[in-house]
Amino acid sequence: MTLPGWMPWLWLELVTAGLVVWLWRQLLRIRHNVRQLVRQGEVDQFSSGLPVVRATLQDLHQLETRLREIGRQVTEEDFSLRAILSSMVEGVMILDRQLRIRLLNQRLQEMFLLPRPPLGRTVMEAFRNHFLHQVIERTLQSDSAQSAELQIELREAEGFITRHFQVTSVGLRPGEQGGFDGVLLVFHDISQIRSLEAVRKEFVANVSHELRTPLSILSGYLETLLETDVDPESTRRFLETMYRHARRLNALLENLLLLSQLESGRLPLHLSTVAAGDFCQRALERFEPVMTGAGISVTVSAPEGLTFTTDTLRLEQALSNLIDNALKYGRQPGLRLSLAAELDGQDIVLRVSDNGPGIPLRDQPHIFERFYRVHKDRSRDAGGTGLGLSIVKHTMQLLGGTVSVESSPGQGATFILRFPRVS
C-alpha cells in the first residue's frame, strides 16, 4: 500500500526530535561537570587553565551553537508538518505503543465532533469503539497496513447522526524489542458516498414500484379482455381504467425525464419579461374548470407594474405543480387558494397558500425528495407521481432561486418561490 506523501516529514520530525533530546541531555551533563570544576577552583574559565578544559569549553560552545541550529530546523519542520496536517481533508491520528493518542489534526476533531483534542487518552477512552480498536490490534499483530470501513453514531445537539469512515491503519517503524513503536491512522469521510448510494438504491426501488403498479393493472385488464367474453359496458369501463393508468404511466416517465434534465443542468434557459400579475393569472387558467366546479375561491395579489425576467415556461411549470398539489390534497369544499407576488430587495417572491390540512412537521424536511409522499395511498389515488415537489426544487435551482414551505398541521400551507428579478 502506498503511504501518504507527508509520511517522510513525520519520520524526519520523530528522528530529529529524538536527536535533539539526546544532545540536549549531553549538553546539560557537560555543563554541570564544568561548573563543578569552576566552583572547586580547579579551573578558571578566564585563564589559560588546563588545555583539556579549554578544549571542552570550546566544544561545548560549538555544541550549543549546533543545538540552536537544529532547534531552529526542528521548529521549521514542525511548522511545515502541522501546516500539512491542518490542511488535509483526511483525519490523521498517531498512537504510541500503549495506544495512547499522541497527535491528531483539526480535521479529525471535526469528523468526530470532539470538543477538545483527546491527547494522552487511549483510543477506547476517546472513541469507545471496539471495531476501531480491533483494526489497530490487527495492525500491531501483522506486518501490513490494514484498511476497513467504520460506521459510527455521533451525538449532535438534535440527536444522533450516522457517519461512515474509510480507516487506514499503518504501523510506525519497528521498535528495538520487536513490534511497532506506534500506529498511524488516516480517516477518510465517505458518509456522502454512502448516502448517495442509499438514495440511488431507494430511487431504483421506487421507480420499479411506480412502474410495476400501472403495468400490472394494464396487463390484468388486457388479459381479461383477451381471454373472456366481456359485455360492452364492462369493456368500456376496463378501457377507461386502462387509459387512466396509461396516462399515469406516461406522466411518470415524462416527470422522470424532466427531473433528470433538471438535475444534470442540460436544460437551456429562454428568458423573457412578464408582469407578475399576468403571470399568476396565466398559471391559474388551466385549473379554472376544476376550481369552478368545486367551488374553490382564488385570490391573486401583485403590485401594479411589477415585472421580472426569467424562463417563464419553467417557472410556470413549477407554480402549476404547487397549485395542482393544493387542489389535490386541500380540503374541499371550502378550499381557499391565494397567489401573491412581491419584490423583496432584488428578488421576486411568489407565495402559494391554501387553507388545507397542512403538512405534518416530521414530513416537512422531506417533501422535496423524489417519490416522498405524506399520505402515500391518497397520493396514488389522486394520480400523483411523487415527483412534483422535487421538480419544483430543481427548477428553482436552475433559475437561481429556492423553494421553501411554511405549514402548521390543520392550518394550511404556504410554498414560497424566491428567485432573482433578472436572471
C-alpha positions in Angstrom: 0.0 0.0 0.0 1.4 3.4 -0.9 1.8 5.7 2.1 0.7 9.3 2.0 3.2 11.9 0.7 3.6 13.6 4.0 5.0 10.5 5.8 8.7 11.5 5.2 8.0 14.7 7.1 6.7 12.7 10.0 9.7 10.4 10.1 12.1 13.4 10.0 10.1 15.0 12.8 10.3 12.0 15.1 14.1 11.3 14.4 15.1 14.9 14.7 13.1 15.3 17.9 14.9 12.3 19.4 18.3 13.6 18.4 17.6 17.0 19.9 16.6 15.5 23.2 19.7 13.3 23.4 22.1 16.1 22.5 20.4 18.5 25.0 20.8 16.0 27.8 24.5 15.6 26.9 25.0 19.3 26.9 23.4 19.7 30.3 25.6 16.9 31.8 28.8 18.5 30.4 27.9 22.0 31.6 27.1 20.6 35.0 30.5 19.0 35.3 32.4 22.1 34.2 30.5 24.3 36.7 31.5 21.8 39.4 35.2 22.2 38.5 34.9 26.0 38.4 33.3 26.1 41.9 36.0 23.9 43.2 38.7 26.3 41.9 40.4 23.6 39.8 39.8 25.6 36.6 39.4 29.3 35.8 37.3 29.8 32.6 39.1 33.2 32.1 42.7 31.9 32.5 44.8 29.6 30.4 43.7 26.7 32.6 44.1 23.1 31.5 44.1 22.5 27.8 41.6 19.7 28.1 39.1 22.0 29.9 39.7 24.8 27.4 39.0 22.5 24.5 35.9 21.2 26.3 34.6 24.7 26.7 35.2 25.4 23.0 33.5 22.1 22.1 30.6 23.0 24.4 30.2 26.4 22.7 30.1 24.8 19.3 27.7 22.1 20.5 25.4 24.8 21.9 25.5 26.7 18.6 24.7 23.5 16.7 21.9 22.7 19.0 20.4 26.1 18.4 20.6 25.5 14.6 19.0 22.0 15.0 16.3 23.5 17.2 15.5 26.1 14.5 15.3 23.4 11.9 13.0 21.4 14.1 10.8 24.4 14.6 10.5 25.0 10.9 9.9 21.3 10.2 7.3 21.2 12.9 5.5 24.2 11.4 5.6 22.6 8.0 4.2 19.3 9.3 1.4 21.0 11.3 0.5 23.1 8.2 0.3 19.9 6.1 -1.8 18.1 8.7 -4.2 21.1 9.3 -4.8 21.5 5.5 -5.6 17.8 4.9 -9.2 16.7 4.2 -8.4 13.4 5.9 -8.3 13.0 9.6 -4.9 11.9 11.0 -4.0 10.4 14.4 -0.8 8.9 15.8 -0.8 6.4 18.7 2.1 5.1 20.8 2.8 1.5 21.8 0.2 1.8 24.6 -2.4 3.0 22.1 -2.5 6.5 23.6 -3.1 9.4 21.3 0.0 11.5 20.8 -1.1 13.6 17.8 -4.2 14.4 15.8 -5.2 17.1 13.4 -8.1 19.5 13.4 -9.9 17.7 10.7 -10.2 14.5 12.8 -11.7 16.6 15.7 -14.3 18.0 13.2 -15.1 14.5 11.9 -15.9 13.0 15.3 -17.3 16.2 16.8 -14.7 16.2 19.5 -14.9 19.3 21.7 -11.1 19.2 22.6 -8.1 17.1 21.5 -8.1 13.8 23.5 -4.3 13.8 23.8 -2.9 11.2 26.2 -6.0 9.1 26.3 -6.4 5.7 24.8 -8.4 5.0 21.7 -11.1 3.2 23.7 -11.4 6.1 26.1 -11.7 8.7 23.4 -13.9 6.9 20.8 -15.4 3.9 22.7 -15.5 1.8 19.5 -14.4 -1.8 19.7 -14.2 -2.2 15.9 -11.7 0.6 15.6 -9.7 -1.0 18.4 -9.7 -4.3 16.6 -8.3 -2.7 13.4 -5.4 -1.2 15.4 -4.7 -4.5 17.1 -4.6 -6.3 13.7 -2.1 -3.7 12.6 0.2 -4.3 15.6 0.0 -8.1 15.0 0.8 -8.0 11.3 3.4 -6.5 9.0 1.0 -4.9 6.6 -1.3 -1.9 6.6 -5.0 -2.5 7.5 -8.0 -0.9 5.8 -11.6 -1.1 7.0 -14.9 0.8 6.9 -16.1 2.3 10.2 -19.7 3.2 10.8 -20.2 5.2 14.0 -23.1 7.0 15.7 -22.2 10.6 16.7 -24.2 12.7 19.1 -25.4 16.2 17.9 -27.5 18.8 19.5 -30.6 17.4 17.8 -29.9 13.7 18.2 -27.6 11.1 16.7 -26.2 11.1 13.1 -24.5 8.1 11.3 -21.1 8.7 9.8 -19.1 6.3 7.6 -15.2 6.4 7.5 -12.6 4.6 5.5 -9.8 3.9 8.0 -6.3 3.0 7.0 -4.0 1.8 9.8 -0.2 1.7 9.4 2.4 0.6 11.9 5.2 3.0 12.6 8.8 1.9 12.4 9.7 -1.4 14.3 10.8 -1.0 17.9 14.0 -2.4 19.4 12.2 -5.1 21.2 10.0 -6.1 18.2 6.6 -4.9 17.2 6.0 -1.3 16.3 6.7 2.0 18.1 3.2 3.2 17.3 0.3 3.3 14.8 -0.6 5.9 12.2 -4.4 6.1 11.4 -5.9 8.0 8.5 -9.6 8.6 8.3 -11.5 9.5 5.1 -15.1 10.5 5.4 -17.3 8.6 2.9 -20.6 9.4 4.5 -21.8 11.4 1.5 -20.9 8.5 -0.9 -22.8 6.0 1.2 -25.8 8.5 1.4 -25.8 8.8 -2.4 -25.7 5.0 -2.7 -28.7 4.7 -0.4 -30.5 7.4 -2.5 -29.7 5.6 -5.7 -31.0 2.2 -4.3 -34.1 3.8 -3.0 -34.7 5.6 -6.3 -34.4 2.4 -8.3 -36.8 0.6 -5.9 -39.3 3.4 -6.1 -39.2 3.7 -9.9 -39.6 -0.1 -10.1 -42.6 0.0 -7.8 -44.2 3.0 -9.6 -43.8 1.4 -13.0 -44.9 -2.0 -11.9 -48.3 -0.8 -10.5 -49.8 0.6 -13.6 -48.2 -2.0 -15.8 -49.8 -4.8 -13.7 -53.2 -3.1 -14.0 -52.9 -2.8 -17.7 -51.7 -6.4 -18.1 -54.6 -7.7 -15.9 -57.3 -5.9 -17.8 -55.8 -6.8 -21.2 -55.7 -10.5 -20.2 -59.3 -10.3 -19.1 -60.4 -8.8 -22.4 -58.5 -11.3 -24.4 -59.5 -14.5 -22.6 -63.1 -13.9 -21.7 -66.3 -12.6 -23.3 -66.9 -9.2 -21.7 -70.1 -7.2 -22.2 -69.7 -3.8 -23.9 -70.4 -1.8 -20.7 -67.6 -3.7 -18.8 -65.3 -3.4 -21.8 -65.7 0.4 -21.8 -65.1 0.5 -18.1 -61.9 -1.6 -18.5 -60.7 0.6 -21.3 -61.3 3.8 -19.3 -59.3 2.3 -16.4 -56.5 1.2 -18.7 -56.4 4.7 -20.3 -56.2 6.4 -16.9 -53.3 4.2 -15.8 -51.6 4.6 -19.2 -51.7 8.4 -18.7 -50.4 8.0 -15.2 -47.5 5.9 -16.6 -46.8 8.4 -19.3 -46.8 11.3 -16.7 -44.4 9.3 -14.6 -41.9 8.8 -17.5 -42.2 12.4 -18.5 -41.5 13.6 -15.0 -38.5 11.3 -14.7 -37.1 12.6 -17.9 -37.7 16.2 -16.8 -36.2 15.6 -13.4 -33.1 14.0 -15.0 -32.6 17.0 -17.3 -33.0 19.5 -14.4 -30.5 17.7 -12.2 -28.0 17.5 -15.0 -28.3 21.2 -15.8 -28.7 20.4 -19.5 -31.9 22.4 -20.0 -31.3 25.8 -21.6 -33.0 28.9 -20.3 -35.2 31.0 -22.5 -35.6 34.4 -20.8 -38.5 36.8 -21.2 -40.0 39.6 -19.2 -43.5 39.3 -17.8 -45.8 41.2 -15.4 -46.2 39.4 -12.1 -50.0 39.7 -12.0 -50.4 38.5 -15.6 -48.1 35.6 -14.9 -50.1 34.4 -11.9 -53.4 34.6 -13.8 -51.9 32.7 -16.7 -50.7 29.9 -14.3 -54.3 29.6 -13.0 -56.0 29.3 -16.4 -55.6 25.6 -16.8 -57.2 24.9 -13.4 -60.3 27.1 -13.9 -62.6 24.2 -14.9 -61.7 22.3 -11.7 -61.8 25.2 -9.4 -65.1 26.5 -10.8 -66.8 23.1 -10.5 -65.6 22.5 -6.9 -66.4 26.0 -5.6 -62.8 26.9 -4.8 -62.1 30.6 -4.2 -58.9 32.0 -5.6 -57.3 35.4 -4.9 -54.3 36.9 -6.7 -52.3 39.9 -5.4 -49.4 41.6 -7.1 -48.1 45.2 -7.1 -49.1 47.2 -10.2 -46.3 47.4 -12.7 -44.1 44.7 -11.0 -42.3 42.8 -13.7 -39.4 40.2 -13.8 -37.2 38.5 -16.3 -36.8 34.7 -16.1 -37.6 31.5 -18.0 -41.4 31.9 -17.7 -42.2 28.4 -19.1 -40.1 26.7 -16.4 -41.4 28.9 -13.6 -45.0 28.4 -14.7 -44.4 24.6 -14.6 -43.1 24.9 -11.0 -46.0 27.2 -10.0 -48.5 24.8 -11.6 -47.2 21.9 -9.6 -47.8 23.8 -6.4 -51.3 24.8 -7.4 -52.1 21.2 -8.5 -50.9 19.9 -5.1 -53.1 22.4 -3.3 -56.2 21.3 -5.3 -55.5 17.6 -4.9 -54.8 17.5 -1.2 -56.7 20.6 0.1 -60.0 20.4 2.0 -62.9 20.5 -0.4 -65.4 22.2 -0.4 -64.4 25.4 1.2 -60.8 25.4 -0.1 -59.3 28.9 -0.4 -56.2 29.4 -2.6 -54.2 32.5 -2.9 -51.3 33.6 -5.1 -49.2 36.6 -4.1 -46.2 38.3 -5.8 -43.9 40.8 -4.2 -40.5 42.4 -4.6 -38.0 41.7 -1.8 -34.8 43.6 -2.4 -33.5 42.3 -5.8 -35.6 39.1 -5.5 -39.2 38.2 -6.6 -41.1 36.2 -4.1 -44.2 34.2 -5.1 -46.4 32.7 -2.4 -48.9 29.9 -3.0 -51.1 29.5 0.1 -54.1 27.3 0.9 -56.3 26.6 4.0 -55.9 22.8 3.6 -54.9 20.2 6.2 -51.3 21.4 6.2 -48.2 19.2 6.3 -47.0 17.3 9.4 -43.9 18.8 10.9 -42.0 15.4 10.7 -42.6 15.3 6.9 -41.7 18.9 6.1 -37.9 18.3 5.8 -38.5 15.5 3.2 -41.3 16.7 1.0 -38.9 17.9 -1.8 -37.3 14.5 -2.1 -38.2 12.2 -5.0 -41.2 9.9 -4.5 -41.7 11.2 -1.0 -45.4 11.3 -0.1 -47.0 12.5 3.1 -50.1 10.3 2.5 -48.9 7.5 0.2 -52.3 5.9 -0.5 -54.1 9.2 -1.0 -51.3 10.4 -3.4 -51.6 7.4 -5.6 -55.4 7.6 -5.7 -55.1 11.3 -6.7 -52.8 10.3 -9.6 -49.6 11.8 -8.1 -46.2 10.5 -9.1 -44.4 11.7 -6.1 -42.0 13.8 -8.2 -43.8 17.2 -8.4 -42.2 18.9 -5.5 -38.8 17.5 -6.4 -39.2 19.0 -9.9 -40.2 22.4 -8.3 -37.0 22.3 -6.2 -34.7 21.6 -9.1 -36.5 24.1 -11.4 -35.9 26.8 -8.9 -32.2 25.9 -8.6 -32.0 26.1 -12.4 -33.5 29.6 -12.2 -31.0 30.6 -9.5 -33.7 30.6 -6.8 -35.1 28.5 -3.9 -38.3 27.0 -2.7 -39.4 26.6 0.9 -42.6 25.7 2.9 -44.3 27.1 5.9 -47.0 25.0 7.4 -48.8 24.1 10.6 -50.9 20.9 10.8 -54.6 21.8 10.3 -53.8 25.4 9.3 -52.9 25.1 5.6 -49.5 25.5 3.9 -47.6 28.2 2.1 -45.0 27.4 -0.5 -42.5 30.3 -1.2 -40.7 30.6 -4.5 -37.8 33.1 -4.4 -35.6 34.0 -7.5 -33.7 36.9 -8.9 -35.8 39.6 -10.6 -33.4 39.5 -13.5 -31.9 36.0 -14.1 
